[in-house]
Amino acid sequence: MVAHLDVAIVCEAPKVNPRRDEMRKRIAEIAGISIDRVGVKATTNEKLGSLGREEGIAAYATATIRLPWSAP
């Protein structure tokens, strides 16, 4: 069972904040969880490397999952 999803987007542009809630809503729909269990954040690469030159966008996702547990 997915307990929480956390997504980090690394890009210089476009700005993520204006669309953050839309992203959270869609990710929640795809994962089949409530929106309050999805986090989306963004950062820049401080103009360094290919991401800093706006040649691409990177995304990192972490999922916290809960496995079924039964007592002996």
Predicted model as a PDB file, atoms N, CA, C, CB and O in Angstrom, pLDDT in the B-factor column:
MODEL        1                                                                  
ATOM      1  N   MET A   1       0.843  -1.176   0.000  1.00 86.00           N  
ATOM      2  CA  MET A   1       0.000   0.000   0.000  1.00 86.00           C  
ATOM      3  C   MET A   1       0.890   1.242   0.000  1.00 86.00           C  
ATOM      4  CB  MET A   1      -0.960  -0.003   1.220  1.00 86.00           C  
ATOM      5  O   MET A   1       1.829   1.341   0.790  1.00 86.00           O  
ATOM      6  N   VAL A   2       0.591   2.175  -0.880  1.00 90.00           N  
ATOM      7  CA  VAL A   2       1.356   3.420  -0.938  1.00 90.00           C  
ATOM      8  C   VAL A   2       0.882   4.327   0.197  1.00 90.00           C  
ATOM      9  CB  VAL A   2       1.193   4.126  -2.334  1.00 90.00           C  
ATOM     10  O   VAL A   2      -0.294   4.681   0.277  1.00 90.00           O  
ATOM     11  N   ALA A   3       1.810   4.691   1.063  1.00 92.00           N  
ATOM     12  CA  ALA A   3       1.472   5.571   2.180  1.00 92.00           C  
ATOM     13  C   ALA A   3       1.680   7.036   1.803  1.00 92.00           C  
ATOM     14  CB  ALA A   3       2.314   5.217   3.415  1.00 92.00           C  
ATOM     15  O   ALA A   3       0.898   7.896   2.208  1.00 92.00           O  
ATOM     16  N   HIS A   4       2.735   7.326   1.026  1.00 96.00           N  
ATOM     17  CA  HIS A   4       3.059   8.707   0.677  1.00 96.00           C  
ATOM     18  C   HIS A   4       3.951   8.721  -0.549  1.00 96.00           C  
ATOM     19  CB  HIS A   4       3.744   9.435   1.858  1.00 96.00           C  
ATOM     20  O   HIS A   4       4.803   7.848  -0.715  1.00 96.00           O  
ATOM     21  N   LEU A   5       3.758   9.706  -1.403  1.00 97.00           N  
ATOM     22  CA  LEU A   5       4.625   9.929  -2.554  1.00 97.00           C  
ATOM     23  C   LEU A   5       5.213  11.322  -2.455  1.00 97.00           C  
ATOM     24  CB  LEU A   5       3.852   9.747  -3.889  1.00 97.00           C  
ATOM     25  O   LEU A   5       4.506  12.282  -2.150  1.00 97.00           O  
ATOM     26  N   ASP A   6       6.508  11.432  -2.714  1.00 97.00           N  
ATOM     27  CA  ASP A   6       7.186  12.714  -2.682  1.00 97.00           C  
ATOM     28  C   ASP A   6       7.944  12.861  -3.993  1.00 97.00           C  
ATOM     29  CB  ASP A   6       8.143  12.831  -1.446  1.00 97.00           C  
ATOM     30  O   ASP A   6       8.766  12.011  -4.337  1.00 97.00           O  
ATOM     31  N   VAL A   7       7.671  13.936  -4.725  1.00 96.00           N  
ATOM     32  CA  VAL A   7       8.292  14.172  -6.019  1.00 96.00           C  
ATOM     33  C   VAL A   7       9.083  15.468  -5.959  1.00 96.00           C  
ATOM     34  CB  VAL A   7       7.232  14.223  -7.146  1.00 96.00           C  
ATOM     35  O   VAL A   7       8.581  16.493  -5.499  1.00 96.00           O  
ATOM     36  N   ALA A   8      10.331  15.414  -6.431  1.00 96.00           N  
ATOM     37  CA  ALA A   8      11.175  16.606  -6.525  1.00 96.00           C  
ATOM     38  C   ALA A   8      11.501  16.829  -7.993  1.00 96.00           C  
ATOM     39  CB  ALA A   8      12.486  16.457  -5.667  1.00 96.00           C  
ATOM     40  O   ALA A   8      11.974  15.919  -8.673  1.00 96.00           O  
ATOM     41  N   ILE A   9      11.250  18.034  -8.481  1.00 95.00           N  
ATOM     42  CA  ILE A   9      11.510  18.388  -9.868  1.00 95.00           C  
ATOM     43  C   ILE A   9      12.659  19.384  -9.886  1.00 95.00           C  
ATOM     44  CB  ILE A   9      10.236  18.977 -10.560  1.00 95.00           C  
ATOM     45  O   ILE A   9      12.644  20.381  -9.164  1.00 95.00           O  
ATOM     46  N   VAL A  10      13.663  19.101 -10.727  1.00 94.00           N  
ATOM     47  CA  VAL A  10      14.830  19.965 -10.837  1.00 94.00           C  
ATOM     48  C   VAL A  10      14.816  20.607 -12.215  1.00 94.00           C  
ATOM     49  CB  VAL A  10      16.152  19.171 -10.598  1.00 94.00           C  
ATOM     50  O   VAL A  10      14.971  19.925 -13.227  1.00 94.00           O  
ATOM     51  N   CYS A  11      14.628  21.928 -12.249  1.00 92.00           N  
ATOM     52  CA  CYS A  11      14.622  22.651 -13.520  1.00 92.00           C  
ATOM     53  C   CYS A  11      14.777  24.146 -13.261  1.00 92.00           C  
ATOM     54  CB  CYS A  11      13.317  22.366 -14.312  1.00 92.00           C  
ATOM     55  O   CYS A  11      14.441  24.642 -12.186  1.00 92.00           O  
ATOM     56  N   GLU A  12      15.285  24.845 -14.253  1.00 91.00           N  
ATOM     57  CA  GLU A  12      15.392  26.300 -14.168  1.00 91.00           C  
ATOM     58  C   GLU A  12      14.065  26.939 -14.584  1.00 91.00           C  
ATOM     59  CB  GLU A  12      16.554  26.821 -15.059  1.00 91.00           C  
ATOM     60  O   GLU A  12      13.664  27.970 -14.044  1.00 91.00           O  
ATOM     61  N   ALA A  13      13.400  26.320 -15.538  1.00 90.00           N  
ATOM     62  CA  ALA A  13      12.108  26.801 -16.037  1.00 90.00           C  
ATOM     63  C   ALA A  13      11.374  25.602 -16.603  1.00 90.00           C  
ATOM     64  CB  ALA A  13      12.278  27.936 -17.123  1.00 90.00           C  
ATOM     65  O   ALA A  13      12.031  24.672 -17.071  1.00 90.00           O  
ATOM     66  N   PRO A  14      10.095  25.571 -16.589  1.00 89.00           N  
ATOM     67  CA  PRO A  14       9.142  26.569 -16.128  1.00 89.00           C  
ATOM     68  C   PRO A  14       8.991  26.535 -14.604  1.00 89.00           C  
ATOM     69  CB  PRO A  14       7.786  26.349 -16.797  1.00 89.00           C  
ATOM     70  O   PRO A  14       9.482  25.622 -13.941  1.00 89.00           O  
ATOM     71  N   LYS A  15       8.326  27.514 -14.080  1.00 90.00           N  
ATOM     72  CA  LYS A  15       8.047  27.552 -12.652  1.00 90.00           C  
ATOM     73  C   LYS A  15       7.027  26.472 -12.316  1.00 90.00           C  
ATOM     74  CB  LYS A  15       7.534  28.950 -12.219  1.00 90.00           C  
ATOM     75  O   LYS A  15       6.010  26.339 -12.998  1.00 90.00           O  
ATOM     76  N   VAL A  16       7.294  25.713 -11.280  1.00 91.00           N  
ATOM     77  CA  VAL A  16       6.427  24.604 -10.891  1.00 91.00           C  
ATOM     78  C   VAL A  16       5.303  25.068  -9.963  1.00 91.00           C  
ATOM     79  CB  VAL A  16       7.248  23.508 -10.211  1.00 91.00           C  
ATOM     80  O   VAL A  16       4.191  24.543 -10.027  1.00 91.00           O  
ATOM     81  N   ASN A  17       5.579  26.022  -9.124  1.00 91.00           N  
ATOM     82  CA  ASN A  17       4.631  26.420  -8.083  1.00 91.00           C  
ATOM     83  C   ASN A  17       3.217  26.735  -8.591  1.00 91.00           C  
ATOM     84  CB  ASN A  17       5.166  27.615  -7.371  1.00 91.00           C  
ATOM     85  O   ASN A  17       2.249  26.321  -7.953  1.00 91.00           O  
ATOM     86  N   PRO A  18       3.060  27.453  -9.717  1.00 94.00           N  
ATOM     87  CA  PRO A  18       1.692  27.733 -10.173  1.00 94.00           C  
ATOM     88  C   PRO A  18       0.893  26.488 -10.543  1.00 94.00           C  
ATOM     89  CB  PRO A  18       1.738  28.648 -11.356  1.00 94.00           C  
ATOM     90  O   PRO A  18      -0.337  26.539 -10.550  1.00 94.00           O  
ATOM     91  N   ARG A  19       1.549  25.377 -10.849  1.00 94.00           N  
ATOM     92  CA  ARG A  19       0.856  24.150 -11.267  1.00 94.00           C  
ATOM     93  C   ARG A  19       0.984  23.024 -10.250  1.00 94.00           C  
ATOM     94  CB  ARG A  19       1.394  23.683 -12.600  1.00 94.00           C  
ATOM     95  O   ARG A  19       0.559  21.900 -10.515  1.00 94.00           O  
ATOM     96  N   ARG A  20       1.562  23.314  -9.097  1.00 96.00           N  
ATOM     97  CA  ARG A  20       1.847  22.291  -8.086  1.00 96.00           C  
ATOM     98  C   ARG A  20       0.596  21.496  -7.680  1.00 96.00           C  
ATOM     99  CB  ARG A  20       2.460  22.945  -6.854  1.00 96.00           C  
ATOM    100  O   ARG A  20       0.638  20.267  -7.633  1.00 96.00           O  
ATOM    101  N   ASP A  21      -0.488  22.172  -7.394  1.00 96.00           N  
ATOM    102  CA  ASP A  21      -1.699  21.467  -6.955  1.00 96.00           C  
ATOM    103  C   ASP A  21      -2.296  20.599  -8.055  1.00 96.00           C  
ATOM    104  CB  ASP A  21      -2.739  22.465  -6.477  1.00 96.00           C  
ATOM    105  O   ASP A  21      -2.831  19.526  -7.778  1.00 96.00           O  
ATOM    106  N   GLU A  22      -2.206  21.060  -9.310  1.00 96.00           N  
ATOM    107  CA  GLU A  22      -2.665  20.232 -10.425  1.00 96.00           C  
ATOM    108  C   GLU A  22      -1.827  18.956 -10.514  1.00 96.00           C  
ATOM    109  CB  GLU A  22      -2.592  21.020 -11.754  1.00 96.00           C  
ATOM    110  O   GLU A  22      -2.361  17.868 -10.731  1.00 96.00           O  
ATOM    111  N   MET A  23      -0.518  19.100 -10.346  1.00 96.00           N  
ATOM    112  CA  MET A  23       0.381  17.940 -10.390  1.00 96.00           C  
ATOM    113  C   MET A  23       0.058  16.970  -9.265  1.00 96.00           C  
ATOM    114  CB  MET A  23       1.851  18.385 -10.296  1.00 96.00           C  
ATOM    115  O   MET A  23      -0.031  15.762  -9.484  1.00 96.00           O  
ATOM    116  N   ARG A  24      -0.117  17.500  -8.067  1.00 97.00           N  
ATOM    117  CA  ARG A  24      -0.435  16.647  -6.914  1.00 97.00           C  
ATOM    118  C   ARG A  24      -1.735  15.887  -7.157  1.00 97.00           C  
ATOM    119  CB  ARG A  24      -0.544  17.492  -5.621  1.00 97.00           C  
ATOM    120  O   ARG A  24      -1.823  14.693  -6.872  1.00 97.00           O  
ATOM    121  N   LYS A  25      -2.740  16.578  -7.681  1.00 97.00           N  
ATOM    122  CA  LYS A  25      -4.036  15.949  -7.935  1.00 97.00           C  
ATOM    123  C   LYS A  25      -3.905  14.812  -8.939  1.00 97.00           C  
ATOM    124  CB  LYS A  25      -5.043  16.984  -8.444  1.00 97.00           C  
ATOM    125  O   LYS A  25      -4.442  13.726  -8.721  1.00 97.00           O  
ATOM    126  N   ARG A  26      -3.199  15.052 -10.033  1.00 97.00           N  
ATOM    127  CA  ARG A  26      -3.065  14.030 -11.073  1.00 97.00           C  
ATOM    128  C   ARG A  26      -2.239  12.842 -10.588  1.00 97.00           C  
ATOM    129  CB  ARG A  26      -2.427  14.630 -12.326  1.00 97.00           C  
ATOM    130  O   ARG A  26      -2.582  11.695 -10.874  1.00 97.00           O  
ATOM    131  N   ILE A  27      -1.165  13.100  -9.865  1.00 96.00           N  
ATOM    132  CA  ILE A  27      -0.342  12.011  -9.317  1.00 96.00           C  
ATOM    133  C   ILE A  27      -1.170  11.170  -8.356  1.00 96.00           C  
ATOM    134  CB  ILE A  27       0.916  12.573  -8.597  1.00 96.00           C  
ATOM    135  O   ILE A  27      -1.090   9.942  -8.370  1.00 96.00           O  
ATOM    136  N   ALA A  28      -1.965  11.834  -7.521  1.00 97.00           N  
ATOM    137  CA  ALA A  28      -2.829  11.114  -6.578  1.00 97.00           C  
ATOM    138  C   ALA A  28      -3.836  10.237  -7.313  1.00 97.00           C  
ATOM    139  CB  ALA A  28      -3.567  12.103  -5.664  1.00 97.00           C  
ATOM    140  O   ALA A  28      -4.078   9.099  -6.910  1.00 97.00           O  
ATOM    141  N   GLU A  29      -4.421  10.756  -8.384  1.00 96.00           N  
ATOM    142  CA  GLU A  29      -5.371   9.967  -9.177  1.00 96.00           C  
ATOM    143  C   GLU A  29      -4.699   8.738  -9.766  1.00 96.00           C  
ATOM    144  CB  GLU A  29      -5.978  10.821 -10.298  1.00 96.00           C  
ATOM    145  O   GLU A  29      -5.245   7.637  -9.698  1.00 96.00           O  
ATOM    146  N   ILE A  30      -3.519   8.917 -10.344  1.00 94.00           N  
ATOM    147  CA  ILE A  30      -2.796   7.805 -10.966  1.00 94.00           C  
ATOM    148  C   ILE A  30      -2.432   6.745  -9.931  1.00 94.00           C  
ATOM    149  CB  ILE A  30      -1.528   8.315 -11.668  1.00 94.00           C  
ATOM    150  O   ILE A  30      -2.552   5.548 -10.192  1.00 94.00           O  
ATOM    151  N   ALA A  31      -1.983   7.192  -8.750  1.00 94.00           N  
ATOM    152  CA  ALA A  31      -1.547   6.258  -7.705  1.00 94.00           C  
ATOM    153  C   ALA A  31      -2.715   5.690  -6.902  1.00 94.00           C  
ATOM    154  CB  ALA A  31      -0.578   6.949  -6.767  1.00 94.00           C  
ATOM    155  O   ALA A  31      -2.544   4.717  -6.168  1.00 94.00           O  
ATOM    156  N   GLY A  32      -3.883   6.282  -7.034  1.00 94.00           N  
ATOM    157  CA  GLY A  32      -5.039   5.805  -6.291  1.00 94.00           C  
ATOM    158  C   GLY A  32      -4.989   6.139  -4.813  1.00 94.00           C  
ATOM    159  O   GLY A  32      -5.456   5.368  -3.974  1.00 94.00           O  
ATOM    160  N   ILE A  33      -4.412   7.309  -4.496  1.00 95.00           N  
ATOM    161  CA  ILE A  33      -4.329   7.755  -3.103  1.00 95.00           C  
ATOM    162  C   ILE A  33      -4.891   9.169  -2.997  1.00 95.00           C  
ATOM    163  CB  ILE A  33      -2.857   7.704  -2.583  1.00 95.00           C  
ATOM    164  O   ILE A  33      -5.145   9.815  -4.013  1.00 95.00           O  
ATOM    165  N   SER A  34      -5.084   9.646  -1.780  1.00 96.00           N  
ATOM    166  CA  SER A  34      -5.620  10.998  -1.604  1.00 96.00           C  
ATOM    167  C   SER A  34      -4.519  12.034  -1.822  1.00 96.00           C  
ATOM    168  CB  SER A  34      -6.241  11.161  -0.195  1.00 96.00           C  
ATOM    169  O   SER A  34      -3.336  11.758  -1.624  1.00 96.00           O  
ATOM    170  N   ILE A  35      -4.930  13.217  -2.230  1.00 97.00           N  
ATOM    171  CA  ILE A  35      -3.996  14.290  -2.564  1.00 97.00           C  
ATOM    172  C   ILE A  35      -3.132  14.700  -1.371  1.00 97.00           C  
ATOM    173  CB  ILE A  35      -4.758  15.495  -3.083  1.00 97.00           C  
ATOM    174  O   ILE A  35      -2.005  15.157  -1.558  1.00 97.00           O  
ATOM    175  N   ASP A  36      -3.645  14.544  -0.154  1.00 96.00           N  
ATOM    176  CA  ASP A  36      -2.864  14.934   1.019  1.00 96.00           C  
ATOM    177  C   ASP A  36      -1.694  13.991   1.287  1.00 96.00           C  
ATOM    178  CB  ASP A  36      -3.758  14.988   2.236  1.00 96.00           C  
ATOM    179  O   ASP A  36      -0.882  14.246   2.176  1.00 96.00           O  
ATOM    180  N   ARG A  37      -1.605  12.901   0.521  1.00 97.00           N  
ATOM    181  CA  ARG A  37      -0.488  11.963   0.666  1.00 97.00           C  
ATOM    182  C   ARG A  37       0.523  12.099  -0.466  1.00 97.00           C  
ATOM    183  CB  ARG A  37      -1.007  10.533   0.720  1.00 97.00           C  
ATOM    184  O   ARG A  37       1.368  11.226  -0.664  1.00 97.00           O  
ATOM    185  N   VAL A  38       0.429  13.216  -1.219  1.00 97.00           N  
ATOM    186  CA  VAL A  38       1.347  13.473  -2.330  1.00 97.00           C  
ATOM    187  C   VAL A  38       2.015  14.822  -2.114  1.00 97.00           C  
ATOM    188  CB  VAL A  38       0.602  13.438  -3.701  1.00 97.00           C  
ATOM    189  O   VAL A  38       1.350  15.830  -1.875  1.00 97.00           O  
ATOM    190  N   GLY A  39       3.345  14.825  -2.201  1.00 97.00           N  
ATOM    191  CA  GLY A  39       4.106  16.059  -2.088  1.00 97.00           C  
ATOM    192  C   GLY A  39       4.865  16.319  -3.380  1.00 97.00           C  
ATOM    193  O   GLY A  39       5.485  15.414  -3.939  1.00 97.00           O  
ATOM    194  N   VAL A  40       4.813  17.569  -3.853  1.00 97.00           N  
ATOM    195  CA  VAL A  40       5.568  17.970  -5.038  1.00 97.00           C  
ATOM    196  C   VAL A  40       6.365  19.207  -4.666  1.00 97.00           C  
ATOM    197  CB  VAL A  40       4.624  18.243  -6.271  1.00 97.00           C  
ATOM    198  O   VAL A  40       5.817  20.189  -4.164  1.00 97.00           O  
ATOM    199  N   LYS A  41       7.658  19.147  -4.919  1.00 96.00           N  
ATOM    200  CA  LYS A  41       8.514  20.307  -4.645  1.00 96.00           C  
ATOM    201  C   LYS A  41       9.427  20.518  -5.834  1.00 96.00           C  
ATOM    202  CB  LYS A  41       9.345  20.113  -3.334  1.00 96.00           C  
ATOM    203  O   LYS A  41       9.604  19.619  -6.655  1.00 96.00           O  
ATOM    204  N   ALA A  42      10.001  21.690  -5.927  1.00 94.00           N  
ATOM    205  CA  ALA A  42      10.867  22.003  -7.052  1.00 94.00           C  
ATOM    206  C   ALA A  42      12.103  22.748  -6.571  1.00 94.00           C  
ATOM    207  CB  ALA A  42      10.115  22.830  -8.103  1.00 94.00           C  
ATOM    208  O   ALA A  42      12.093  23.426  -5.544  1.00 94.00           O  
ATOM    209  N   THR A  43      13.159  22.599  -7.347  1.00 92.00           N  
ATOM    210  CA  THR A  43      14.389  23.306  -7.083  1.00 92.00           C  
ATOM    211  C   THR A  43      15.079  23.570  -8.410  1.00 92.00           C  
ATOM    212  CB  THR A  43      15.302  22.507  -6.122  1.00 92.00           C  
ATOM    213  O   THR A  43      14.718  22.983  -9.431  1.00 92.00           O  
ATOM    214  N   THR A  44      16.059  24.442  -8.398  1.00 92.00           N  
ATOM    215  CA  THR A  44      16.847  24.695  -9.594  1.00 92.00           C  
ATOM    216  C   THR A  44      18.206  24.044  -9.439  1.00 92.00           C  
ATOM    217  CB  THR A  44      16.992  26.209  -9.859  1.00 92.00           C  
ATOM    218  O   THR A  44      18.554  23.561  -8.362  1.00 92.00           O  
ATOM    219  N   ASN A  45      18.964  24.033 -10.509  1.00 88.00           N  
ATOM    220  CA  ASN A  45      20.320  23.487 -10.460  1.00 88.00           C  
ATOM    221  C   ASN A  45      21.336  24.613 -10.397  1.00 88.00           C  
ATOM    222  CB  ASN A  45      20.592  22.589 -11.679  1.00 88.00           C  
ATOM    223  O   ASN A  45      22.518  24.414 -10.681  1.00 88.00           O  
ATOM    224  N   GLU A  46      20.863  25.808 -10.020  1.00 86.00           N  
ATOM    225  CA  GLU A  46      21.717  26.997  -9.833  1.00 86.00           C  
ATOM    226  C   GLU A  46      22.572  27.292 -11.063  1.00 86.00           C  
ATOM    227  CB  GLU A  46      22.623  26.808  -8.617  1.00 86.00           C  
ATOM    228  O   GLU A  46      23.743  27.653 -10.951  1.00 86.00           O  
ATOM    229  N   LYS A  47      21.963  27.130 -12.237  1.00 87.00           N  
ATOM    230  CA  LYS A  47      22.612  27.432 -13.519  1.00 87.00           C  
ATOM    231  C   LYS A  47      23.811  26.535 -13.821  1.00 87.00           C  
ATOM    232  CB  LYS A  47      23.055  28.869 -13.534  1.00 87.00           C  
ATOM    233  O   LYS A  47      24.626  26.869 -14.680  1.00 87.00           O  
ATOM    234  N   LEU A  48      23.929  25.403 -13.127  1.00 86.00           N  
ATOM    235  CA  LEU A  48      25.055  24.492 -13.333  1.00 86.00           C  
ATOM    236  C   LEU A  48      24.637  23.303 -14.201  1.00 86.00           C  
ATOM    237  CB  LEU A  48      25.603  23.998 -11.980  1.00 86.00           C  
ATOM    238  O   LEU A  48      23.515  22.808 -14.091  1.00 86.00           O  
ATOM    239  N   GLY A  49      25.539  22.859 -15.053  1.00 87.00           N  
ATOM    240  CA  GLY A  49      25.319  21.662 -15.858  1.00 87.00           C  
ATOM    241  C   GLY A  49      24.212  21.827 -16.882  1.00 87.00           C  
ATOM    242  O   GLY A  49      23.719  22.930 -17.120  1.00 87.00           O  
ATOM    243  N   SER A  50      23.833  20.707 -17.482  1.00 87.00           N  
ATOM    244  CA  SER A  50      22.816  20.745 -18.539  1.00 87.00           C  
ATOM    245  C   SER A  50      21.459  21.204 -18.018  1.00 87.00           C  
ATOM    246  CB  SER A  50      22.678  19.373 -19.178  1.00 87.00           C  
ATOM    247  O   SER A  50      20.715  21.883 -18.726  1.00 87.00           O  
ATOM    248  N   LEU A  51      21.137  20.834 -16.780  1.00 84.00           N  
ATOM    249  CA  LEU A  51      19.859  21.291 -16.215  1.00 84.00           C  
ATOM    250  C   LEU A  51      19.885  22.795 -15.993  1.00 84.00           C  
ATOM    251  CB  LEU A  51      19.555  20.564 -14.889  1.00 84.00           C  
ATOM    252  O   LEU A  51      18.882  23.474 -16.211  1.00 84.00           O  
ATOM    253  N   GLY A  52      21.016  23.311 -15.563  1.00 85.00           N  
ATOM    254  CA  GLY A  52      21.159  24.746 -15.341  1.00 85.00           C  
ATOM    255  C   GLY A  52      21.128  25.551 -16.626  1.00 85.00           C  
ATOM    256  O   GLY A  52      20.759  26.726 -16.629  1.00 85.00           O  
ATOM    257  N   ARG A  53      21.521  24.907 -17.722  1.00 87.00           N  
ATOM    258  CA  ARG A  53      21.474  25.564 -19.033  1.00 87.00           C  
ATOM    259  C   ARG A  53      20.115  25.375 -19.697  1.00 87.00           C  
ATOM    260  CB  ARG A  53      22.581  25.018 -19.944  1.00 87.00           C  
ATOM    261  O   ARG A  53      19.939  25.705 -20.870  1.00 87.00           O  
ATOM    262  N   GLU A  54      19.154  24.842 -18.940  1.00 84.00           N  
ATOM    263  CA  GLU A  54      17.785  24.599 -19.412  1.00 84.00           C  
ATOM    264  C   GLU A  54      17.737  23.623 -20.583  1.00 84.00           C  
ATOM    265  CB  GLU A  54      17.135  25.910 -19.819  1.00 84.00           C  
ATOM    266  O   GLU A  54      16.915  23.766 -21.487  1.00 84.00           O  
ATOM    267  N   GLU A  55      18.625  22.631 -20.559  1.00 90.00           N  
ATOM    268  CA  GLU A  55      18.648  21.603 -21.597  1.00 90.00           C  
ATOM    269  C   GLU A  55      17.824  20.376 -21.209  1.00 90.00           C  
ATOM    270  CB  GLU A  55      20.080  21.191 -21.886  1.00 90.00           C  
ATOM    271  O   GLU A  55      17.704  19.432 -21.990  1.00 90.00           O  
ATOM    272  N   GLY A  56      17.274  20.392 -20.033  1.00 90.00           N  
ATOM    273  CA  GLY A  56      16.469  19.255 -19.596  1.00 90.00           C  
ATOM    274  C   GLY A  56      15.842  19.511 -18.244  1.00 90.00           C  
ATOM    275  O   GLY A  56      16.064  20.543 -17.611  1.00 90.00           O  
ATOM    276  N   ILE A  57      15.060  18.550 -17.827  1.00 92.00           N  
ATOM    277  CA  ILE A  57      14.391  18.578 -16.531  1.00 92.00           C  
ATOM    278  C   ILE A  57      14.583  17.212 -15.890  1.00 92.00           C  
ATOM    279  CB  ILE A  57      12.866  18.937 -16.670  1.00 92.00           C  
ATOM    280  O   ILE A  57      14.496  16.186 -16.564  1.00 92.00           O  
ATOM    281  N   ALA A  58      14.844  17.200 -14.587  1.00 94.00           N  
ATOM    282  CA  ALA A  58      14.973  15.936 -13.860  1.00 94.00           C  
ATOM    283  C   ALA A  58      13.860  15.850 -12.819  1.00 94.00           C  
ATOM    284  CB  ALA A  58      16.379  15.815 -13.184  1.00 94.00           C  
ATOM    285  O   ALA A  58      13.409  16.860 -12.277  1.00 94.00           O  
ATOM    286  N   ALA A  59      13.434  14.630 -12.557  1.00 94.00           N  
ATOM    287  CA  ALA A  59      12.423  14.408 -11.524  1.00 94.00           C  
ATOM    288  C   ALA A  59      12.838  13.203 -10.702  1.00 94.00           C  
ATOM    289  CB  ALA A  59      11.006  14.199 -12.145  1.00 94.00           C  
ATOM    290  O   ALA A  59      13.254  12.179 -11.245  1.00 94.00           O  
ATOM    291  N   TYR A  60      12.722  13.331  -9.397  1.00 96.00           N  
ATOM    292  CA  TYR A  60      13.031  12.250  -8.464  1.00 96.00           C  
ATOM    293  C   TYR A  60      11.782  11.964  -7.658  1.00 96.00           C  
ATOM    294  CB  TYR A  60      14.234  12.615  -7.533  1.00 96.00           C  
ATOM    295  O   TYR A  60      11.137  12.882  -7.153  1.00 96.00           O  
ATOM    296  N   ALA A  61      11.445  10.705  -7.539  1.00 96.00           N  
ATOM    297  CA  ALA A  61      10.246  10.336  -6.784  1.00 96.00           C  
ATOM    298  C   ALA A  61      10.606   9.306  -5.725  1.00 96.00           C  
ATOM    299  CB  ALA A  61       9.146   9.785  -7.723  1.00 96.00           C  
ATOM    300  O   ALA A  61      11.376   8.378  -5.971  1.00 96.00           O  
ATOM    301  N   THR A  62      10.042   9.486  -4.561  1.00 97.00           N  
ATOM    302  CA  THR A  62      10.226   8.553  -3.455  1.00 97.00           C  
ATOM    303  C   THR A  62       8.844   8.124  -2.978  1.00 97.00           C  
ATOM    304  CB  THR A  62      11.061   9.195  -2.287  1.00 97.00           C  
ATOM    305  O   THR A  62       7.954   8.953  -2.791  1.00 97.00           O  
ATOM    306  N   ALA A  63       8.679   6.827  -2.786  1.00 96.00           N  
ATOM    307  CA  ALA A  63       7.405   6.306  -2.294  1.00 96.00           C  
ATOM    308  C   ALA A  63       7.627   5.628  -0.953  1.00 96.00           C  
ATOM    309  CB  ALA A  63       6.774   5.317  -3.309  1.00 96.00           C  
ATOM    310  O   ALA A  63       8.545   4.824  -0.793  1.00 96.00           O  
ATOM    311  N   THR A  64       6.783   5.959  -0.003  1.00 94.00           N  
ATOM    312  CA  THR A  64       6.754   5.249   1.274  1.00 94.00           C  
ATOM    313  C   THR A  64       5.631   4.226   1.154  1.00 94.00           C  
ATOM    314  CB  THR A  64       6.534   6.235   2.511  1.00 94.00           C  
ATOM    315  O   THR A  64       4.478   4.574   0.898  1.00 94.00           O  
ATOM    316  N   ILE A  65       5.986   2.978   1.342  1.00 91.00           N  
ATOM    317  CA  ILE A  65       4.979   1.937   1.223  1.00 91.00           C  
ATOM    318  C   ILE A  65       4.819   1.196   2.549  1.00 91.00           C  
ATOM    319  CB  ILE A  65       5.349   0.957   0.099  1.00 91.00           C  
ATOM    320  O   ILE A  65       5.740   1.135   3.364  1.00 91.00           O  
ATOM    321  N   ARG A  66       3.654   0.649   2.737  1.00 89.00           N  
ATOM    322  CA  ARG A  66       3.368  -0.161   3.921  1.00 89.00           C  
ATOM    323  C   ARG A  66       3.001  -1.555   3.459  1.00 89.00           C  
ATOM    324  CB  ARG A  66       2.224   0.463   4.784  1.00 89.00           C  
ATOM    325  O   ARG A  66       2.080  -1.740   2.664  1.00 89.00           O  
ATOM    326  N   LEU A  67       3.722  -2.519   3.958  1.00 87.00           N  
ATOM    327  CA  LEU A  67       3.463  -3.898   3.597  1.00 87.00           C  
ATOM    328  C   LEU A  67       2.434  -4.494   4.546  1.00 87.00           C  
ATOM    329  CB  LEU A  67       4.760  -4.718   3.616  1.00 87.00           C  
ATOM    330  O   LEU A  67       2.348  -4.083   5.703  1.00 87.00           O  
ATOM    331  N   PRO A  68       1.669  -5.441   4.078  1.00 79.00           N  
ATOM    332  CA  PRO A  68       0.717  -6.101   4.979  1.00 79.00           C  
ATOM    333  C   PRO A  68       1.492  -6.741   6.131  1.00 79.00           C  
ATOM    334  CB  PRO A  68      -0.137  -7.176   4.216  1.00 79.00           C  
ATOM    335  O   PRO A  68       2.546  -7.340   5.919  1.00 79.00           O  
ATOM    336  N   TRP A  69       0.974  -6.613   7.322  1.00 69.00           N  
ATOM    337  CA  TRP A  69       1.635  -7.155   8.499  1.00 69.00           C  
ATOM    338  C   TRP A  69       0.604  -7.944   9.307  1.00 69.00           C  
ATOM    339  CB  TRP A  69       2.281  -6.019   9.360  1.00 69.00           C  
ATOM    340  O   TRP A  69      -0.503  -7.477   9.571  1.00 69.00           O  
ATOM    341  N   SER A  70       0.995  -9.112   9.674  1.00 68.00           N  
ATOM    342  CA  SER A  70       0.088  -9.891  10.510  1.00 68.00           C  
ATOM    343  C   SER A  70       0.874 -10.439  11.699  1.00 68.00           C  
ATOM    344  CB  SER A  70      -0.580 -11.049   9.697  1.00 68.00           C  
ATOM    345  O   SER A  70       2.004 -10.907  11.557  1.00 68.00           O  
ATOM    346  N   ALA A  71       0.257 -10.369  12.854  1.00 61.00           N  
ATOM    347  CA  ALA A  71       0.889 -10.859  14.070  1.00 61.00           C  
ATOM    348  C   ALA A  71       0.853 -12.391  14.087  1.00 61.00           C  
ATOM    349  CB  ALA A  71       0.188 -10.278  15.327  1.00 61.00           C  
ATOM    350  O   ALA A  71      -0.088 -12.996  13.574  1.00 61.00           O  
ATOM    351  N   PRO A  72       1.880 -13.015  14.678  1.00 63.00           N  
ATOM    352  CA  PRO A  72       1.895 -14.497  14.728  1.00 63.00           C  
ATOM    353  C   PRO A  72       0.796 -15.067  15.607  1.00 63.00           C  
ATOM    354  CB  PRO A  72       3.241 -14.991  15.235  1.00 63.00           C  
ATOM    355  O   PRO A  72       0.685 -16.285  15.744  1.00 63.00           O  
TER     356      PRO A  72                                                      
ENDMDL                                                                          
END                                                                             
